[in-house]
Amino acid sequence: MTDTDPAMTDIVIFGGSGDLAWRKLIPALYMADLHGRLPEDTRILGLGRQPWSTQQYAAFLTQHSAPQLREQGDDERWHRFLQRIQYVALDANDANGYAVLGPLLRPPATRVYYLATAPALFAAICQHLDTAGLITPQSRVVLEKPLGHDLPTAQAINAAVAQHFAEHQIFRIDHYLGKETVQNLMVLRFGNAIFEPIWRAPYIRSVQITVAETVGVGNRAGFYDQTGALRDMVQNHLLQLLCIVAMEPPLSLEPDDVRDEKLKVLRSLPRMDLPTIRTHTVRGQYTAGAVEGQSVSGYLEEPGVPADSQTETFVALQTQVRNARWAGVPFFLRTGKRMATRRSQIVIDFAPLPFSIFGHSGDAIVNRLILTLQPEESVQLQMMAKEPGSGMNTKPVYLNLDLESALEGRRAEAYERLLIDVIKGRLTHFMRRDELEAAWRFIDPILEGWRALGEKPRPYTAGTWGPAASSALMARAGCSWFEES
């Protein structure tokens, strides 16, 4: 689909008073407005069940959203932005309530319906929008994760939304795909002659992807205990990062060319049987400990968590991509809450030298590419260099690819970048239906295997890197997690 730059845009946020809206969406839209990226004639409708006026909603956003802004701007700019926003009290399940939206939406405008609600409401919202005649050819719908609880529920949601929106109108969002470093990985791979020739077996020894959080479940216990780390993080964020690392060069940057290659990766992941699940996956659950110098409770002591919960807050797993490029290369995925540090990172370990002339084994000389997504975005290439002085002693050093200093221009947050993509109709960094369902086909056998095994998650102390079994998983493959601070 060709990019468009609509002059008139109506953005409708279902769940407008929810955590996602005030913490991410409204700040992202403000930043886009502050820097002139939001179409001039853009209006924002915040929908929620609270019986608020627009003035009350504006006060709510000033209290909650304004502190989230990376750039404060000034009060005048913020209040000018608030003039774009109108609040509408609406029960998403009440079909009759949608009649109030019709007069508020402009017929020629590009309409963006952002469903920042529980996925259980997606089908009803789309049906009620259609029944009320509010879906136009210029309409788009944004679906937040998690899309389903397993493959059947994901298929049901996709089928329900597809009754009312064409596939090119559906934007399944994963904010990791909006991160600058993730998008830059495609340029590093496919825009340079340096990496692509060795971006394969046998030159790469292993790939590890870590998304570590220091926070616990907070006020999401009700949701999280029914979800767990595998569904919440691996099924979407980590598998999407794996796809970017492992995909073949697409024919172009057209959405379907890119997503076709990502789909091939997901289809190349082997479905795990019970013996493989036992040896290649680790489930964990945090216990009381200390994070960043502060004592924290264990998962079972968190408010709203059942005392006998067996929900995992940590997952590590080993898989492979079954094709010629990646034959024999292990891929390790790891995510967890209450970890030692907050970090999202992709680490490419290159194969060791077959022979070293420097008096130690080739295994001691490690070249690795480290792409850090958060807390700060960076790209580092670890190489060996000679230490100063006589002799030929070597030590690892880092070549820092300082993209922020090298390239002028502001680095927008992921949600801002992706929201602008939605407005312009760019689908490249959003998941296609078959892509989402292929990810569930990989995840579902693991969930079923865990249920069959009936083993409790392994405990790990809050503030650590997870259960010891995670390190053992790597060690069996002759690898180790990269945990340098």
C-alpha positions as CSV (number, residue, x, y, z in Angstrom):
1,M,0.0,0.0,0.0
2,T,1.4,3.4,-0.9
3,D,2.2,5.8,1.9
4,T,-0.2,8.7,2.3
5,D,0.1,11.9,4.2
6,P,-3.5,12.8,5.1
7,A,-4.3,16.4,5.9
8,M,-7.3,15.4,8.0
9,T,-7.1,12.6,10.6
10,D,-9.4,11.5,13.4
11,I,-7.7,9.3,16.0
12,V,-10.2,7.4,18.2
13,I,-8.7,5.7,21.3
14,F,-10.9,3.0,22.9
15,G,-9.7,2.7,26.5
16,G,-8.7,6.4,26.4
17,S,-8.4,6.6,30.2
18,G,-6.4,3.4,30.5
19,D,-2.8,2.9,31.4
20,L,-1.6,2.5,27.8
21,A,-3.4,5.6,26.6
22,W,-2.1,8.1,29.2
23,R,1.3,6.5,29.6
24,K,2.2,5.9,26.0
25,L,-0.3,7.0,23.3
26,I,-1.1,10.5,24.4
27,P,2.6,11.4,25.1
28,A,3.6,9.9,21.7
29,L,0.9,12.0,19.9
30,Y,2.0,15.1,21.8
31,M,5.6,14.6,20.8
32,A,4.6,14.1,17.2
33,D,2.6,17.3,17.4
34,L,5.4,19.2,19.1
35,H,7.8,18.3,16.3
36,G,5.4,18.9,13.4
37,R,4.9,15.3,12.5
38,L,1.2,15.1,13.3
39,P,-1.0,16.2,10.4
40,E,-2.2,19.7,11.0
41,D,-5.9,18.9,11.0
42,T,-5.7,16.0,13.5
43,R,-8.3,15.4,16.2
44,I,-8.2,12.9,19.0
45,L,-11.2,11.3,20.6
46,G,-10.6,9.6,24.0
47,L,-13.3,7.0,24.7
48,G,-13.9,5.5,28.2
49,R,-16.6,4.5,30.6
50,Q,-15.9,7.3,33.1
51,P,-18.6,10.0,33.0
52,W,-16.1,12.8,32.4
53,S,-16.3,16.0,30.4
54,T,-13.6,16.9,28.0
55,Q,-12.3,19.4,30.5
56,Q,-12.1,16.7,33.2
57,Y,-10.3,14.4,30.7
58,A,-7.8,17.2,29.9
59,A,-7.1,17.6,33.6
60,F,-6.6,13.9,33.9
61,L,-4.1,13.9,31.0
62,T,-2.3,16.9,32.4
63,Q,-1.9,15.1,35.7
64,H,-0.9,11.7,34.3
65,S,0.4,12.1,30.8
66,A,2.4,15.3,31.0
67,P,5.0,13.9,33.5
68,Q,5.7,11.0,31.0
69,L,7.0,13.5,28.3
70,R,10.7,13.3,27.4
71,E,10.5,16.9,26.3
72,Q,8.2,19.1,28.3
73,G,7.9,21.9,25.8
74,D,5.9,24.6,27.5
75,D,2.5,25.0,29.0
76,E,1.2,26.8,25.9
77,R,2.2,24.0,23.6
78,W,0.7,21.4,25.9
79,H,-2.6,23.3,26.2
80,R,-2.7,23.9,22.4
81,F,-2.3,20.1,21.9
82,L,-5.2,19.5,24.4
83,Q,-7.4,21.5,22.0
84,R,-7.2,18.6,19.6
85,I,-8.7,16.2,22.2
86,Q,-12.3,15.5,23.0
87,Y,-13.6,13.0,25.5
88,V,-16.6,10.7,24.9
89,A,-18.1,8.5,27.6
90,L,-18.8,5.2,25.9
91,D,-19.3,1.6,26.9
92,A,-17.5,-0.4,24.2
93,N,-20.1,-3.3,24.6
94,D,-23.1,-1.0,24.2
95,A,-24.0,-1.0,20.5
96,N,-26.4,2.0,21.0
97,G,-23.7,4.1,22.4
98,Y,-21.8,4.2,19.1
99,A,-24.4,6.5,17.6
100,V,-22.8,9.4,19.4
101,L,-19.6,8.9,17.5
102,G,-21.0,9.5,14.0
103,P,-21.5,13.3,14.3
104,L,-18.0,13.7,15.8
105,L,-16.2,12.0,13.0
106,R,-15.5,13.9,9.7
107,P,-16.4,11.9,6.6
108,P,-13.3,12.7,4.5
109,A,-10.8,12.2,7.4
110,T,-8.5,9.2,7.8
111,R,-9.9,7.4,10.8
112,V,-7.6,5.5,13.1
113,Y,-9.3,3.3,15.7
114,Y,-6.8,2.4,18.4
115,L,-8.1,-0.5,20.5
116,A,-6.2,0.0,23.7
117,T,-8.5,-2.4,25.5
118,A,-8.6,-6.0,26.5
119,P,-8.6,-8.2,23.4
120,A,-11.9,-9.7,24.5
121,L,-13.5,-6.4,23.4
122,F,-11.9,-6.3,19.9
123,A,-14.6,-8.3,18.1
124,A,-17.5,-6.3,19.7
125,I,-15.9,-2.9,19.0
126,C,-15.3,-3.7,15.3
127,Q,-18.8,-5.1,14.9
128,H,-20.4,-2.0,16.6
129,L,-18.3,0.3,14.5
130,D,-19.5,-1.4,11.3
131,T,-23.1,-1.5,12.4
132,A,-23.0,2.2,13.1
133,G,-21.6,2.9,9.6
134,L,-18.3,4.3,11.0
135,I,-15.9,2.2,9.0
136,T,-14.8,3.9,5.7
137,P,-12.2,2.9,3.1
138,Q,-9.8,5.4,4.8
139,S,-10.3,3.7,8.2
140,R,-7.6,1.8,10.1
141,V,-7.7,-0.3,13.2
142,V,-4.8,-0.8,15.6
143,L,-4.8,-4.0,17.7
144,E,-2.7,-4.1,20.8
145,K,-1.1,-7.3,22.2
146,P,-1.7,-9.9,23.4
147,L,-3.7,-11.0,20.4
148,G,-5.2,-14.1,21.9
149,H,-4.4,-16.6,24.6
150,D,-3.4,-19.3,22.2
151,L,-3.7,-20.1,18.5
152,P,-7.5,-20.8,18.5
153,T,-8.3,-17.6,20.3
154,A,-5.9,-15.6,18.1
155,Q,-7.6,-17.0,15.0
156,A,-11.0,-16.1,16.4
157,I,-9.9,-12.5,17.0
158,N,-8.4,-12.3,13.5
159,A,-11.5,-13.7,11.9
160,A,-13.8,-11.4,13.8
161,V,-11.8,-8.3,12.9
162,A,-11.5,-9.4,9.3
163,Q,-15.3,-9.4,8.9
164,H,-15.2,-5.6,9.2
165,F,-11.7,-4.5,8.1
166,A,-9.6,-5.6,5.2
167,E,-6.1,-6.9,6.0
168,H,-4.4,-3.7,4.7
169,Q,-6.5,-1.7,7.3
170,I,-5.4,-3.8,10.3
171,F,-2.2,-2.7,12.2
172,R,-1.2,-5.4,14.8
173,I,1.3,-3.4,16.8
174,D,4.4,-4.5,18.6
175,H,6.2,-1.5,19.9
176,Y,9.6,-3.3,19.7
177,L,9.4,-3.0,15.9
178,G,9.3,0.8,16.3
179,K,12.6,1.0,18.1
180,E,15.3,2.8,16.3
181,T,17.9,0.1,16.9
182,V,15.6,-2.7,15.7
183,Q,14.9,-0.8,12.4
184,N,18.6,0.0,12.1
185,L,19.5,-3.7,12.3
186,M,17.9,-4.2,8.9
187,V,20.1,-1.4,7.6
188,L,23.2,-2.8,9.2
189,R,22.5,-6.2,7.7
190,F,21.2,-5.4,4.3
191,G,22.7,-1.9,3.6
192,N,26.4,-2.9,4.3
193,A,28.7,-5.3,2.6
194,I,30.5,-6.0,5.9
195,F,28.0,-8.1,7.8
196,E,25.8,-10.0,5.3
197,P,28.5,-12.4,4.0
198,I,29.2,-13.7,7.5
199,W,25.6,-13.4,8.8
200,R,25.2,-17.2,8.7
201,A,26.6,-20.5,9.8
202,P,29.4,-21.3,10.3
203,Y,30.6,-17.8,11.0
204,I,28.0,-17.2,13.7
205,R,28.3,-19.4,16.8
206,S,25.1,-18.4,18.6
207,V,22.4,-15.8,18.9
208,Q,20.9,-14.7,22.2
209,I,18.0,-12.3,22.8
210,T,17.3,-11.0,26.2
211,V,14.4,-8.8,27.4
212,A,15.0,-8.3,31.2
213,E,12.8,-6.1,33.4
214,T,13.5,-5.0,37.0
215,V,9.8,-4.4,37.7
216,G,7.4,-6.9,39.1
217,V,3.8,-7.4,38.0
218,G,2.7,-4.1,39.7
219,N,-1.1,-3.6,39.2
220,R,-1.3,-6.1,36.4
221,A,-1.5,-9.2,38.6
222,G,-5.0,-10.1,37.4
223,F,-3.9,-10.0,33.7
224,Y,-0.4,-11.3,34.2
225,D,-1.3,-14.4,36.3
226,Q,-3.5,-15.6,33.4
227,T,-0.8,-14.8,30.8
228,G,2.7,-15.5,32.0
229,A,6.1,-14.5,30.5
230,L,5.9,-16.9,27.5
231,R,2.6,-15.3,26.2
232,D,3.3,-11.8,27.3
233,M,6.8,-11.4,25.9
234,V,8.2,-14.4,23.9
235,Q,5.2,-14.8,21.6
236,N,5.5,-11.3,20.3
237,H,8.5,-9.2,21.3
238,L,11.2,-11.8,21.3
239,L,10.0,-13.8,18.3
240,Q,9.8,-10.5,16.3
241,L,13.4,-9.7,17.2
242,L,14.4,-13.2,16.2
243,C,12.7,-12.7,12.9
244,I,14.7,-9.5,12.2
245,V,17.9,-11.2,13.1
246,A,17.3,-14.4,11.0
247,M,15.3,-13.3,8.0
248,E,16.6,-13.4,4.4
249,P,17.0,-10.2,2.5
250,P,13.6,-9.1,1.3
251,L,13.0,-8.1,-2.3
252,S,12.2,-4.5,-1.1
253,L,10.9,-2.6,1.9
254,E,7.3,-3.1,0.7
255,P,5.3,-4.4,3.7
256,D,4.5,-7.9,2.3
257,D,8.1,-8.4,1.0
258,V,9.4,-7.8,4.5
259,R,6.7,-9.8,6.3
260,D,7.0,-12.7,3.9
261,E,10.6,-13.2,5.0
262,K,9.7,-12.9,8.7
263,L,7.0,-15.5,8.1
264,K,9.5,-17.9,6.6
265,V,11.6,-17.6,9.8
266,L,8.6,-18.4,12.1
267,R,7.7,-21.4,9.9
268,S,11.3,-22.6,10.2
269,L,11.2,-22.8,14.0
270,P,10.8,-26.5,15.0
271,R,7.8,-27.5,17.1
272,M,9.0,-28.8,20.4
273,D,8.1,-32.2,21.6
274,L,8.0,-33.2,25.3
275,P,11.6,-34.3,25.6
276,T,12.8,-31.1,23.9
277,I,10.6,-29.0,26.1
278,R,12.2,-30.6,29.2
279,T,15.7,-29.9,28.1
280,H,15.4,-26.7,26.0
281,T,13.1,-24.6,28.1
282,V,13.3,-23.1,31.6
283,R,10.4,-21.6,33.6
284,G,11.0,-19.4,36.6
285,Q,9.2,-17.4,39.2
286,Y,10.8,-14.7,41.3
287,T,11.0,-14.9,45.1
288,A,11.7,-12.1,47.5
289,G,15.0,-10.3,47.0
290,A,16.5,-6.9,46.3
291,V,16.3,-4.9,43.1
292,E,18.4,-1.8,42.7
293,G,19.1,-1.8,46.4
294,Q,15.4,-2.0,47.4
295,S,13.8,-5.0,49.0
296,V,10.9,-6.5,47.0
297,S,8.4,-9.2,47.5
298,G,8.2,-12.5,45.7
299,Y,5.6,-13.1,43.0
300,L,3.4,-15.1,45.3
301,E,3.3,-12.2,47.8
302,E,2.2,-9.7,45.1
303,P,-1.3,-8.3,45.6
304,G,-3.8,-10.2,43.5
305,V,-1.6,-13.2,42.9
306,P,-3.0,-16.6,44.1
307,A,-0.8,-18.2,46.8
308,D,-0.5,-21.4,44.7
309,S,0.1,-19.7,41.3
310,Q,2.4,-21.6,38.9
311,T,2.5,-18.7,36.4
312,E,6.1,-18.2,35.1
313,T,7.7,-14.7,35.4
314,F,10.8,-15.9,33.6
315,V,11.4,-18.0,30.5
316,A,14.6,-19.1,28.8
317,L,14.5,-21.4,25.7
318,Q,16.8,-22.7,23.0
319,T,15.6,-23.1,19.5
320,Q,17.0,-23.1,15.9
321,V,16.1,-21.9,12.5
322,R,15.9,-24.8,10.1
323,N,17.4,-23.5,6.9
324,A,20.8,-23.4,5.1
325,R,21.8,-20.0,6.5
326,W,21.4,-21.0,10.2
327,A,22.1,-24.7,10.2
328,G,23.5,-25.7,13.6
329,V,23.3,-22.2,15.1
330,P,21.5,-22.2,18.5
331,F,19.1,-19.3,19.2
332,F,18.6,-18.5,22.9
333,L,15.7,-16.4,24.1
334,R,15.3,-15.1,27.7
335,T,12.9,-12.8,29.4
336,G,11.9,-12.2,33.0
337,K,10.6,-9.8,35.7
338,R,12.6,-8.7,38.7
339,M,15.9,-9.3,37.0
340,A,19.3,-7.9,37.8
341,T,19.0,-4.9,35.4
342,R,16.6,-3.6,32.9
343,R,17.9,-4.5,29.5
344,S,16.7,-5.5,26.0
345,Q,19.6,-6.8,24.0
346,I,20.5,-8.9,21.0
347,V,23.9,-10.5,21.1
348,I,25.5,-12.2,18.1
349,D,28.5,-14.3,19.0
350,F,30.7,-15.0,16.1
351,A,32.6,-18.3,15.7
352,P,36.0,-18.5,17.4
353,L,39.2,-18.6,15.5
354,P,40.1,-22.1,14.4
355,F,43.7,-21.4,15.5
356,S,45.3,-18.6,17.6
357,I,48.9,-17.4,17.3
358,F,48.6,-15.5,20.6
359,G,49.2,-18.3,23.1
360,H,45.6,-19.1,24.0
361,S,42.8,-21.0,22.6
362,G,40.6,-19.6,19.8
363,D,37.6,-19.9,22.2
364,A,39.2,-17.1,24.3
365,I,38.9,-14.7,21.4
366,V,35.3,-13.7,21.0
367,N,34.0,-11.3,18.4
368,R,30.4,-10.3,19.1
369,L,27.9,-7.7,18.0
370,I,25.8,-6.3,20.8
371,L,22.6,-4.4,19.9
372,T,21.1,-2.8,23.0
373,L,17.4,-1.6,22.7
374,Q,16.9,-0.4,26.2
375,P,17.5,1.4,28.6
376,E,19.7,3.2,26.0
377,E,19.9,2.3,22.3
378,S,23.4,1.4,21.1
379,V,25.4,-0.9,18.8
380,Q,28.7,-2.3,19.8
381,L,31.2,-4.5,18.0
382,Q,33.6,-6.4,20.3
383,M,37.0,-7.1,18.9
384,M,40.4,-8.1,20.2
385,A,43.2,-5.6,20.5
386,K,46.7,-5.5,21.7
387,E,47.3,-4.3,25.2
388,P,49.9,-1.4,25.6
389,G,53.4,-2.5,26.4
390,S,55.8,-5.1,25.3
391,G,54.6,-8.5,24.2
392,M,51.4,-9.4,22.3
393,N,48.9,-9.6,25.1
394,T,45.3,-9.1,23.8
395,K,42.1,-8.0,25.4
396,P,38.6,-7.4,24.1
397,V,37.6,-3.8,23.2
398,Y,34.5,-2.3,21.9
399,L,33.9,-0.3,18.7
400,N,30.9,1.8,19.5
401,L,28.6,2.7,16.6
402,D,27.4,5.9,18.1
403,L,24.4,6.5,15.8
404,E,22.9,9.2,18.0
405,S,26.0,11.4,17.6
406,A,26.7,10.5,14.0
407,L,23.2,11.2,12.7
408,E,21.4,14.5,13.2
409,G,17.8,14.5,14.0
410,R,15.6,13.6,17.0
411,R,15.2,9.9,17.9
412,A,11.5,9.4,18.3
413,E,10.0,6.9,20.8
414,A,8.7,3.7,19.3
415,Y,5.0,4.5,19.8
416,E,5.4,7.9,18.2
417,R,7.1,6.3,15.2
418,L,4.5,3.6,14.8
419,L,1.5,5.9,15.2
420,I,2.8,8.1,12.4
421,D,3.2,4.9,10.3
422,V,-0.4,4.1,11.0
423,I,-1.6,7.5,9.9
424,K,0.5,7.3,6.7
425,G,-0.6,3.7,6.0
426,R,2.8,2.1,6.4
427,L,2.4,-1.6,7.3
428,T,6.0,-2.7,7.2
429,H,6.5,-2.7,10.9
430,F,3.3,-4.3,11.9
431,M,2.4,-8.0,12.0
432,R,0.4,-9.7,9.3
433,R,-2.3,-12.2,10.2
434,D,-0.4,-15.3,9.1
435,E,2.7,-14.1,10.9
436,L,0.8,-13.8,14.2
437,E,-0.7,-17.2,13.8
438,A,2.7,-18.8,12.9
439,A,4.1,-17.4,16.2
440,W,1.3,-19.1,18.1
441,R,2.0,-22.4,16.4
442,F,5.5,-22.3,17.9
443,I,4.3,-21.2,21.3
444,D,1.3,-23.5,21.8
445,P,3.3,-26.8,22.0
446,I,5.5,-25.3,24.7
447,L,2.4,-24.3,26.8
448,E,0.9,-27.8,26.3
449,G,4.2,-29.5,27.2
450,W,4.5,-27.5,30.4
451,R,1.0,-28.5,31.4
452,A,1.8,-32.2,30.6
453,L,5.0,-32.1,32.6
454,G,3.2,-30.5,35.5
455,E,6.4,-29.0,37.0
456,K,6.4,-25.9,39.1
457,P,8.4,-22.9,37.9
458,R,11.9,-22.8,39.2
459,P,12.4,-20.1,41.9
460,Y,14.9,-17.4,41.4
461,T,15.8,-14.5,43.8
462,A,14.6,-11.1,42.7
463,G,17.5,-9.0,41.5
464,T,19.3,-11.9,39.8
465,W,19.5,-13.2,36.2
466,G,17.0,-16.0,36.8
467,P,17.2,-19.7,37.7
468,A,20.5,-21.5,37.6
469,A,18.9,-23.8,35.1
470,S,19.0,-21.0,32.6
471,S,22.8,-20.9,32.7
472,A,22.9,-24.7,32.5
473,L,20.8,-24.5,29.3
474,M,23.4,-22.3,27.7
475,A,26.3,-24.4,29.1
476,R,25.0,-27.6,27.5
477,A,25.4,-25.8,24.1
478,G,28.9,-24.6,25.0
479,C,27.7,-21.0,25.4
480,S,27.0,-18.5,28.2
481,W,24.7,-15.5,28.7
482,F,26.2,-12.1,28.0
483,E,25.5,-10.3,31.3
484,E,28.1,-7.5,31.3
485,S,26.8,-4.4,33.1
